[in-house]
Structure formats: structure tokens, C-alpha cells
């Protein structure tokens, strides 16, 4: 149970980092049209689905749950 909680927390942190990265891009370059957070998360979900067996996406199912909830 504790392991599941830690994995979910890691997945949540990964999603949060995506949003933080977008915020930094917005702050650094005012000329670039910012993406909506929804679009960023949707694109990320698509990338996870394409690379499901890739080691980079080991927590993709949990991360998908975090994004959709």
C-alpha cells in the first residue's frame, strides 16, 4: 500500500513538473504563444500511450490517472 502511494506521489510530481516547465517558458519568453495546460497534458498522455513499453514511461498508467483525475 505504501509503495502504491509513493508511486502515485511520484506520478503527481511528474505532472506538476510539466506545468511548472510551461510556466517557466511563459515567464522567460513573452513572444511565444503559451500552450494551455490542458493541451500540454493531453499531448503528454498521447506520448505516454505511444511509448507505453519504454522505460521512461514506467509509471504511465499512474500518471494517466493523475492527469485524468
C-alpha positions as MATLAB code, in Angstrom:
seq = 'XXXXXXXXXXXXXXXXXXXXXXXXXXXXXXXXXXXXXXXXXXXXXXXXXXXXXXXXXXXXXXXXXXXXX';
ca = [
       0.000    0.000    0.000;
       2.786    2.407    0.910;
       4.572    1.590   -2.348;
       1.398    2.399   -4.317;
       1.115    5.718   -2.504;
       4.741    6.601   -3.279;
       4.290    5.684   -6.937;
       1.167    7.848   -7.142;
       3.006   10.723   -5.475;
       5.852   10.377   -7.996;
       3.361   10.421  -10.864;
       1.709   13.524   -9.416;
       5.105   15.228   -9.166;
       5.812   14.408  -12.824;
       2.553   16.032  -13.888;
       3.236   19.038  -11.679;
       6.699   19.402  -13.248;
       5.134   19.600  -16.706;
       3.021   22.530  -15.572;
       5.980   24.217  -13.872;
       8.063   23.856  -17.043;
       5.306   25.536  -19.060;
       5.097   28.366  -16.527;
       8.860   28.925  -16.796;
       8.611   29.030  -20.598;
       5.869   31.639  -20.313;
       7.912   33.768  -17.938;
      11.125   33.553  -19.980;
       9.741   34.209  -23.438;
       6.788   36.530  -23.692;
       6.797   36.369  -27.527;
       5.905   32.681  -27.682;
       2.223   31.799  -27.659;
       1.718   29.741  -24.498;
       0.037   26.359  -24.643;
      -2.871   25.684  -22.353;
      -2.135   23.307  -19.518;
      -4.883   21.066  -20.845;
      -3.158   20.854  -24.243;
       0.198   20.104  -22.622;
      -1.255   17.308  -20.512;
      -3.195   15.884  -23.460;
      -0.040   15.813  -25.602;
       1.859   14.168  -22.765;
      -0.835   11.489  -22.436;
      -0.539   10.770  -26.157;
       3.239   10.454  -25.846;
       2.803    8.067  -22.910;
       0.397    5.928  -24.917;
       2.857    5.749  -27.822;
       5.810    4.881  -25.580;
       3.965    2.654  -23.147;
       6.675   -0.023  -23.048;
       9.546    2.459  -22.896;
      11.336    2.634  -19.535;
      10.815    6.406  -19.424;
       7.084    5.762  -19.077;
       7.233    3.131  -16.335;
       4.563    4.947  -14.310;
       2.469    5.906  -17.321;
      -0.695    4.248  -16.025;
      -0.492    6.118  -12.723;
       0.398    9.351  -14.483;
      -2.553    8.882  -16.811;
      -4.784    8.506  -13.747;
      -3.327   11.674  -12.224;
      -3.948   13.677  -15.397;
      -7.481   12.417  -15.940;
      -8.469   12.947  -12.323;
];
